Amino acid sequence: MTNAYCSLRIVILIASSACLASAQSQPSIATITGEIREPTSREITFGYESPSALEDFEQRVVLDSLNRFSFELPVVRGTLVRAYYNEVRSMFFVEPGDSLHVVVEEGFSDSSYSFSGIGADNNRFVVEWMAEFGHPRLDYEGLEAEDFKRQVDQQRRDQFEFLAARSKEYALSPGFVDYAIVHFNYEWANLMISYPTEYRFANGEDNSDLPPKYYDFLQEIPLVDEKAIGTMDYHTFLVRTLDWERREQIEQAFLFRSGSIGRPPRDRGELDKMSNPFRRPNLSEMYNLSDLELSEETVAQLDALYEKEGRGFKLSQMVDLSAVGLLSAAQVRLDSMYEKKRRPKLSQSFDLSVFGLSETDQARIDALFEKSKSYSFFTSSEVEEASVDTTGGSVAFYLPLEIKQDSLKKEPPKLSEKLNLSWLSEPARAQLDSMYEHPQRPNLSERIDLSSLGLSGAVQAQLDSMTTTTGPVTLEKWSSNSARYGQAKEKLEGRVLYWFLAGEVIGGFKRDSDAFELAQRMWEEFQENNPYPEYTKAVQAALYKALKLQPGQPAPEFTLYDLDGQPVSLSQFKGQVVLIDFWASWCAPCIGDLPDLRRIKRKAADKPLVFLNLSLDTDEAAWREAVDKHEIEGVHVRADGWGADVAKSYQVNSLPSYYLVDSQGLIVERLRILRNTDEIVATIEKSL
């Protein structure tokens, strides 16, 4: 660890910062002005956080006749501002009172900027930092904990060294240095706390080899850090850490109740002595099954079946192999091959040609990695050219500063590259590869024979609905919003506590009807105790907006253009039920929901139901290509990204999002998942 890294780390862990003020002050105005030479568009969209750091805002700015622009925003602390121009996103940093001037020579890329005015040096650093570190991407497939930690630790060290070096070149403001230090630390901490979830998503199962002391990293980073409010990653870090804390409490309580130990552990040391304190939770620990009124014996049998058969996914459960024309025997063979698949070779994950390795040498490296299960990347100013070291039986790659590990990453291997599918025809292989890009997530009843437990069809459907999600299974599924809200009150304090609680309430207002009711109860408690009026004001504004989208309210009208360039308005479908599907071509969960949408269409074929697919693609060509590729049925229109008026009107902050609108144009329900298609069809029938 370098001296520069040590000294900067001491700043964040020991020294108090006077530059990111503890007290919330009234917003001050920061100004960004500039000009774009030879513009290819007349509009720039600026995205920024509210002064309370609870809401995101976007504002479109039009160039004047001299290709100049001016944008003002209220700030109470240093903050990053997103600028979208055509398909390019750039980041700027402003503090209260800044007047930053930007000149863009060509396009809108990092290399074309020149800065002047207050905050110029801060933004010269941001441009260089974004070019070096702004797009981190890890391939979690087969990525073991030690290798993962080695990579993210190295990235963190690289960023601190980068900051130390550029601090000698640029007159960085104290507030910006504080912001950068906080961001580097919480970006690292967020990656660490998120690793088990990301691993599960990429591999279809938990990492059973997670080291017992893995979570000791939480002792390095303060959970409560007022200076981190408004920085990237801090809120996500808090959510996932609080959920993990809740899981730990459930684990301790479970062990205590089961008689595995004489009393609950009092500290981390005792917890670490247990046989496996971080074991994967049972199904009954992850989800509240009390409403199903199952006997203890049935719950135990359900847990045993889930442990044996329900954690991993078969290939045939994720991909419809029958659609490829494969017989049962071939499907069983593919499932067996998929279960035994090997992790990708290093040569499949990284472009090793930069190291000057021949195909023979790359094969030797692959064989060594297969044996050692370990590899490392090191980037340093002391390395003059890329090289490989296999001393001691492990693989270590050394890179000069100008070559980043991310630049060597290849696209994830296709299914036909993971498995030997030479026994299938070329069209079948191509079709399987295409389907595997967007695998389905099977219902619990498709992974476990629930009928063997004597469960009724209604109970099986409830279990499917309860345990299914369009994305990875996250801790949020078994640690409810109310539990996390209570956990926050135990673990957080001061401004951080009420900022976080306000965000939880606002988030609840933006979800489905059940979450909205829970958020209203939280809101009653919150406004009685919150000492920070700016947070009360922010929640009140969010509630006012959310009430406009509750069941029985008129669905906001909009007019957009279809694939043929013809205008389509929501009001033209009066007399029919409309299922509005907010989606995008790049959204894998959106594509994953298509089978459920087709089931709804099939079950409601005789009903006056319109599928109105509203894409938020900014790339029109990608939108059209996705519609054709996935054969998406219904009416198609497109809005221009998250900042479009229709996305704001419907408060779309994640994809997919669904609204059901009745025949009179009134909102029936906002849907988050579609797996309970029978219930949705029944709701459609009531809405006619």
N, C-alpha and C positions, 0 to 999 in steps of 0.2 A: 504494500500500500504506500503510495507516494506521500511525501510531506504535505503537498498541496491538498490532497484528498483528506488527510488527517485533520489539517487545520480547519478546512471548511466544514468537515463533519462535526468538529468540536463546537463550531459556531452554532449549529442547529441543535446539538444535544445539550449544551451547557449554557452558552451565552444567551441572554435575553435580547430581543430585538426591539429597538426603539423606532424603527422606520416603518414597520407595518403596525399602525396604531392599534392599541387594544380597544380603545373606545370607539364606538360607531359615531361618526360625524355626519354632518349634513353633506349631501352629494355636491361635488364640485364638477365643473365642466372640463372635459378634455376634448381637444379638437384635432381632427386629422384632415389635413388638406392635401391637395396634390394635383397632378396632371398626368394623363396617359398619352404618350406620343404615338401617333398612328394607331388609334384604338380600333378594335374589331367589334366592339359592342358599346352601347351608350349607357349601360347600367352596371353599377356595382352594388352588391348586397352585403351589408355589414351585419354581423351577428355578435351579440354581446350579452353579458349577464346584467340583470338588474342590480342596483346598488346593494340590495339585500342578499344577493347571490342565491336567490330562490327561483328565479324565472329567467328564461332565455328570450331575448327580443331580436327581431330582425328589422332592418330598415333599408329600403332601396334608394340609392342616390343616382341621379341622372347627371351625366357630364354636360357642362354648358357648351356654348358655341366655340370656346377655346380649348375644349377637352379637359377642363378642370373640374374638380369636385371638392366638396366641403362637407364634413360630417362631424356633428357634436354629440357627445354622450355623457350622461351623468356617472361619475365614479366616486367612490369613497376610499378606494385602495387600488394598488396596481392590479391591472387585469389584462388578459389577452383578448384581442378583438379579432374575429374572423372576417376576412374579406373574400367574397366570391365574385370572380370575374370570368364569364364564360364557364368553362369546366374546371378552372383552377381555383384552389383555395390557398390563401396566404394568411399569415398570422402577424399581428402587430401588438405591441405592448404599450399601454398608456397608464399614466398616473394622474391624480388630481392636478389640474392646472397645466398639463402638457399641451403644447401646440406643435404637433408633429407635421412635417411637410414631406410628402413622398413624390418622387418623380419616377415614372415607369417608362423606360426607354423603348421597350418593345414587348409585346405580349403582356404577361402579368406573372412572370416567373421570378424566382428568387434572385437570379443573377442580374435582373434588369432594374433593380431598385437603387435609388440613391436617396439619402435622408438628410434633412436639415431641421433646425428648430429644436425645441426642448424635447428630449427623449430620443434624439437621433442615434446616439451610441448604443442605447439599449436595444434599439431595433436593428442596428447593424449586427449585433450579437445574435438576436433572434433569427435573422435570416441565415446566418452561418450554422446556428444550432439546429434549426429545422432541416437544413440540408444534410446535416450529419446524423441527427438522432430523431427527426420528426416523424418517422414512419417505422417504428419498431414492429417486427412481425416474427412470432415464434411458431414453429411447427411442433405442436404438442403430441403428435402421433408417435407413440413409443418413446417420448421424452421423459426419462427418469428424473427423479427429484434432484439428485446430485448434479446431473448435467444441466438441468434447468437453473438451479441456483448459481452454478458457476457462470452461466451466461448472463443472468440478470445482475449478478454482483459485478461482473466485468463491465457491463453497460453503465452501471451506476458510477463505477470508478472513472470510466472514460468521460462521463459528463462532468464530474467534478474537476478532473484534470483540464478539460476543455474550458470550463469556467475560470479556473485559476490562470490559464495561459492567456485568455482573451481579456481578463481583468487588467493585465499589464498593457494591453493595446488600446482598450476602449475605456472611456470615463463612465463606467456603469454607475447608475444611481444606487445608493444603499438600499432603497426599497426594491429595486429590481434584483439585486444580489440576494436579498432575503427571499423574494418570490422564487428565484431559480433554485435556491437551496431547498426550500420547502417542497417545491415541485419534484426535484430529483428524488428526494427521500420518499415522498408518498407515491410517486410513480413506481418506485422499486417495491415499496410495501404492498401496493395494490396488486402488482404482479405476483408477489409471494402469496398473498392471501387468496388470490384467484386461481392459483395453479391447480389445486385438486379439482375444481369445477371445470377448468379448461381441459384438463387431462381426461376427465370423464366424458366430456363432449366429443373430444377427438377420437377416443378409443372405445367408447361404448361401455366402459366399466370403470370402477374406481381404481386408483393406484393402491393396491394392497401392500406395497412395499414402502409406503410413506414413513420416513424415519420418525421414531417416537418423539424426538426433540425438534421436529420440523418447525413447530409454531413458536419456538423460543425467539425467533426474529422479532416478535411483537414487543419484546422487552427493549428493543433498540429504538423504537419509534413511539412517541407519545400519542395516545389515543385522543386526548384533548389538546388541541393546538389551535388557538384562535387565529394565529397568523396564517393558517392553512385554509381558512374559509375563503372560498372563491377560487382556489387553485384547482387545476385539473386533478382528478383521481381521488381527492380527499373524501368526497361524499361516498363514492363507491367503496373506498377502503373502510369507512365507518360502517356501511351497511353490511358488508361481508364479514367484518370482524365481530360486530354485534351478533350476527347470526351464528358465527362460529362459537362465540361465548355462550350463546343460548344452547347450542348443541352440546357443549361441554357440560353445562349444568344438567341437561337431560340425561347425559351419559352417567354422571355421578349419581344422580337420583335413582336411575335405573339399577346401577350396581348396588346401591344401598338397599333398595326395596327387594332386590332379588336375593339378598343375603350373601352375595359374592364377597363382601367385605363387612367388617363389623361396624363401620361408621363411614360417612362420606369423607373423602380426602380433604384435608385442610389447606394444602398448598400444592404448588406445581411439583415439588420434589416427590411427594407421595403419589401424585397422579402418574408421574413418569415411571414409578416402580411397578405399576400395574402391568399385567401381561400384554394388553393391547388397548391403551386408553383411546386410541383414535380409530378403532375398528369402524367399519361401515355400519350405520344404524340399520335396524330392522325396519320392515315396512311399517309396523305399528308405531315405531318411534318417529318416523318421518312424516306420517300423516295421522290426523285425528280420526280414528275409526269408531269413536264412541257413538256417533249418530247411526251407525249401521246395526247396533244392538247385537253384536256377535258374542258368542260365548268365549270364555278365556281359552278353551280348548281349540276352537275354530281359529282364533287369532294366532295361537301358537303354530297351528298347522299352516296357516297362511304365511307366517314369517318363515317357516321351514321351507315351503315351496319357493318363496321369493329368493331365499338364500341359495337354493339349489339351481333354480331355472330362470329366475326373473331378472337378474342383474344385467347380463349381457344380451346382445341382440344377434339373432341369426341373420344371415344375408337375406334369406327368403322373407323375413319379417320387415326388412327395410326396403326391399326392392321386389316388385311383382314379377317373379321369375316366369310365371305362366304367360305373361305378356310377350315373352321372348320365344314362346312355343316350347319350353322345356318340360319334359315329362317328370313325374315324381322322382324317379331314380336319379335323374340329372340334378334336380333341385337338392336332394339329399347330399349328393356328391359335392355340390357347390357349397352347401352349408358346412360340410365337414372341412373342406379346403379353407374356407373363410375363418373358421374357428382356429385353425392351425397356422394362419398366415403369419409370416415373419414381419418384424419391423422393417421399414424401408432401409435400404443400404445407404451408406453415406454418399455414395456417388449418385444415388437417386434423389437425395435431399439437397446436395450442394454441388455447384459447378467446381470440380476439383482441377479443372484445366489451368486455373490461375496459378496453381502450385507446380506446373510443369510436369505433372504426373502422366505417365503413359497408361494405356488401358490395363497393362499388366500390373503396374504399380497401384492403380486405383482398385483393382481386384484384390490385391494384397491388403490394402487399407480396409476394404470392405470386410475381408475375412478376419482381420485383427479386431475390428469393431464388433463383429458378430461374437467374437470370443470374449472381449473385455467388457462389452456393453457400455463403453465410456468414450467420450471424446471431448475436447476443449478447444475454444478459440481464444486467442490472446491478441489484442491490438495494442501497439506501443510505438512511440516515436523513435525508440531505439532499434526497431526492426526496419531494415532497409528493403528487403524483398520477401515475398511470401514464401514460407517454408513449412515443412512437416517434420515432426519429431515423434518417433515411435519407440523411444527408449523406455524400457520398463514394461513393454507390452500394452501401453495405452496410446491413444492417438491425440496429439496436440498440434493445432494449426496456429502459426504465427503470421500476423498480418501487419503491414505498415499502416499508418494512420489514414492514408488516402483510400484504403480498401476496407469497406465495412462488411461484416459478416452477412448482413441482410442482402447485400448485393449479390451474394453467391447462392442464395436460396433458389431452388427450383420450385415449380408448381408441384403440389402434392401428387404422388403417383396415381395413375388411373387404376381401376380394379384389375384390368388386364395386365398391369405391371406388378400388381401385388400377388396375383394368382396365375398359375399356368393354365390359360384358357385355350390352348392350342387345339384342343379337341372339339371346340365349338367353331361354327362358321364365322367368317369375318363380320357379316352383318349382325350376328348375335352378339359378338364381342363389342362391337361399336354401340349397340343398343344398351348393353349392360353398363358400359362405361358412362354413357349419357345419363342413365337412370341413377347411377351411383353418385353422380355429382350432387344430387338433391335427394338423399335417402329419406324415407318416411320413418316416423317414430311409432312403433307398434303399441297398441293398447296393452294394458296389463293382462287382459283376458286372452290376448294372442300370445303372450309369453308364458302364462301359467294356466294350467287346466283348473279354472275356478269351479267348474261343475263337479270335480272330484270331492269338493268340500261340501257339496249339497247346497250351494248358494243359489238363491233365486235369480232369475234374469234381471230383475230390478236392482238387486244388490250388486250383481256383476257390473251393470251399467253405471251404478254409483261409484264403484271402485275405479272403473275406467275413467270416468269424468274427473275424479279426485286426483288421480295419479298421472294424468296425461298433460303434457305441455308441448308447445310448438318448438321449444328450444331445449337446451340442456336442462337436466333436473338440477335445480339450484336449491340452496338452503332456504330460500324464501318460500318454497313450496310447503315445507313442514314447519317453518317458524313464521307464523302469521304476522301481518302488519301490527296487530295489537300486541303480540309478544315482543316484537322488536321495539315498539313504542315504549313498552314498560322496561325493556332492557336498556334503552337509551337513558331513561330517567335514573337508572341505577349506576350506569357507567360514565355518563357524561355530566358536565356541569357548566355553569356560566353561559356565556353567549353561544358557545358551541352547542350546548344542549338545546336551547330554544331555536337556534337556527336549524338544527337537525330535525327537531319535532315539527317545526313549521313545514319543512320539506316533506315529511311523512304525511302530514295532513293534506297538503296540496297534491301530492302524488295520489292519495286516495280519492280525491275529488275527480281525478282524471281517468280513473279506472271504471270498472263495471258497476252496476247498481248496488251489489252487496258491499263492495269496497267504499262506495259513496256513503252508504248508511253508517259504516264503521267510522269513516273520516269525520262525519258530522258529530258523532259522539266524542271523538278525540278533540274536535274543535271546541266543544263546550268546555272541556277540561282545560284545554290549552289557553284560551283567552282569559280564564280566571287567574292563571298563575304566571303568564308570560310578562316579564318586566320590560321587554323591548318593543315599543310601539310600532317600529318599522316592520317587525315580523307579523304582528297582528294585522296591520294594514295590508301586507302582501297576501296573507291567507284570505282576508275578506275579499280582495280583488279576485283571487282564484275561485272562491266560492260563487261569487256573482257570475263569473264566466261559466262555471260548471253547471249552474242551475238552468242555463239556457239550453243544455243538452240532455236534460233528464227526460225520462219517459213522459209522453204527453205533450212535450214542447214541439213547436214546428221545426222540422229539419231545415237547417239553413239552405237557402236556394243558391244555386250556382249554375253557370253555363260554361261548358268546356267543349273542346272539339274532338271528334272521333277519328278513327283511322282514315276516313275518307275526307277529312277536313270539314265535316258538317257539324253545326252547333248542336249540342245535347244539353238540355236543362233537366234538373230533377223534377220540376213541376209537370213536365210533359208525361210523366208516368203515373199521374194521379188516377186512382181507380185500381192500381196494382200495388202489390207489396214490393218494395225495393230493398235488396241486400247490397249495400254499398261496401265494396272491398277496397280499402286503401292498401296498395301494394307497390312493389318496384321490382325491376328485373334482377337487381343485385341482392334481393332479400331472400335468402335460402328458406327461412320459415314460411314465407309467403308461397313459395313453390311447393313446399312440403304440405301445405293445406289444400292443394288442388284436389287430391282424392276425396277429401271430405266435402269440398264444394260440389264435386260431381255427384257424390251420394245425395246431398241435399237436392240438387237439381233433379236427380232421378226419382227421389221419393216425393217431390212436389211437382212432378211433370204436368199434372192436370190442374195446377193452381196458377193464377195470374201473378207470377213471380218474375221479377227482373233482376238479373245479376249485373250490377253496374260496377265495372272494374275501373277504379280510379288510380292510375299510376302516378307516382311522384318521381318518376325518372326525369332527370334533366337532359338525358341523352335520348332524343326521339328515336334514333336508329336502334338503340338497345331495347327500347320499349317495343317497337314493332317486331324485332327479332324474337324477343321472349314470348310475345303473344303467339307467333307462328310456331316456334320450337316446342312450346308446352301445350299447344292447342287449347288455349284458355277460352272458355265459352262465355258468351254474354255480350253486353255493350261495353265498348272500350273508349275511355277518354283519358287525357293526360293533363296534369298540372305541373308547373315548373318547380319541383322540389319542395323541401320543407317550408320554405318561406312563402309558398303560394297562399293566396287568400283562402281557398277552400280548406287547406290543411290547417290554417289558423282557426277558421270558423268551427271546424270539428275537433280542434285541439288534439290533432294527431301528433304524438310525440314518440311513437314507436310503430313498427310494422311487423306483421299485418295488424290492421285495425278494421273492425267491422261495425256497421250501423244497420239496424233493421228499421225500415220506415214503413208505416202502414199505408193503406189505400187512400187515406186522407192527407198524407204528407206529414204525419206526426211521428216523432221518434218513439219506437217501441222499446228498444234495448240497444245498448252498446255491448258487443260481444268481444271476448278476448280469445277464446278457443272454440273450435267447431266440432270437437270429437263427438259430442252428444247430439248427433244429427237428428235423431227421432224427436228430441225435445225442441230443437230449433224448428223442425217442420211443424210441430204442433203449435208453436208460437206463431208461425207464419199463417196457419189456418185461422187462428183467432184474430189476426190483424187484417183480414180481408174486409 
